[in-house]
Each structure stands twice: as C-alpha cells, then as structure tokens.
Amino acid sequence: MGKLIICLTAFGLLAGSAPSIAATQCRDAKGKFINCKSAPAKPTKCRDAKGRYVKCGTKGAKPA
C-alpha cells in the first residue's frame, strides 16, 4: 500500500512538470530540436497626463 502511494505521488509530480518542460523546447517541421524564437514584442501602451490610455502618437502621451 505504501509503495502504491509513493508511485502515484511520483507520477503526479512528473505529470505536473511535463507542460513546463515541453514549453521550453521547440521543434522544427522535421521534429528536430531548434532554438526557440523569442515571443513577439508586446505593443507599448501609452497614457496621458490624467492616466488614461491613449494612442502613443498623441500629444503628451508617455509609455506606461
């Protein structure tokens, strides 16, 4: 009974860490591991003097 609990706990820990391992490795179309491309840059959001979100090209807008 004790060995069964240990095995189930180990399996649960491995299953929980599998998505994080898979997320760090990238493969090409042929299935070979390659360097992962960085995520696209998020667009910069700008705020005016009152703290409201505005387009970054407007007068007085500063990046948030």
Phi, psi and omega per residue, in radians:
M1 nan -0.714 3.142
G2 -1.163 -0.671 3.130
K3 -1.171 -0.616 3.122
L4 -1.116 -0.735 3.125
I5 -1.135 -0.726 3.124
I6 -1.108 -0.748 3.136
C7 -1.126 -0.752 3.135
L8 -1.151 -0.650 3.102
T9 -1.153 -0.764 3.116
A10 -1.105 -0.727 3.120
F11 -1.109 -0.710 3.122
G12 -1.113 -0.700 3.108
L13 -1.158 -0.708 3.115
L14 -1.179 -0.721 -3.136
A15 -1.161 -0.596 3.137
G16 -1.264 -0.486 -3.112
S17 -1.608 -0.163 -3.094
A18 -1.085 -0.763 -3.136
P19 -1.110 -0.613 -3.141
S20 -1.238 -0.574 3.094
I21 -1.207 -0.752 -3.109
A22 -1.179 -0.505 -3.104
A23 -1.262 -0.412 -3.081
T24 -1.556 -0.183 -3.113
Q25 -1.967 2.390 -3.137
C26 -2.041 2.582 3.120
R27 -2.197 2.613 3.066
D28 -1.542 -2.994 -3.079
A29 -1.130 -0.466 -3.129
K30 -1.517 -0.112 3.115
G31 1.654 0.060 3.126
K32 -1.453 2.573 3.105
F33 -1.272 2.391 3.126
I34 -2.347 2.995 3.058
N35 -1.257 2.328 -3.128
C36 -1.297 2.397 3.050
K37 -1.351 2.518 3.142
S38 -1.210 2.714 -3.135
A39 -1.145 2.571 3.118
P40 -1.072 2.539 -3.099
A41 -1.158 2.391 3.113
K42 -1.308 2.477 3.114
P43 -1.135 2.478 -3.127
T44 -1.319 2.337 3.070
K45 -1.730 2.450 -3.131
C46 -2.060 2.670 3.118
R47 -2.226 2.651 3.084
D48 -1.558 -2.997 -3.093
A49 -1.139 -0.471 -3.131
K50 -1.508 -0.111 3.104
G51 1.658 0.087 3.125
R52 -1.501 2.613 3.096
Y53 -1.266 2.326 3.104
V54 -2.416 2.965 3.044
K55 -1.177 2.544 -3.047
C56 -1.221 -0.280 -3.140
G57 -1.500 -0.141 -3.074
T58 -1.298 2.783 -3.110
K59 -1.171 2.271 3.091
G60 1.464 0.073 -3.133
A61 -1.397 2.426 3.119
K62 -2.234 2.522 3.115
P63 -1.058 2.432 -3.120
A64 -1.449 nan nan
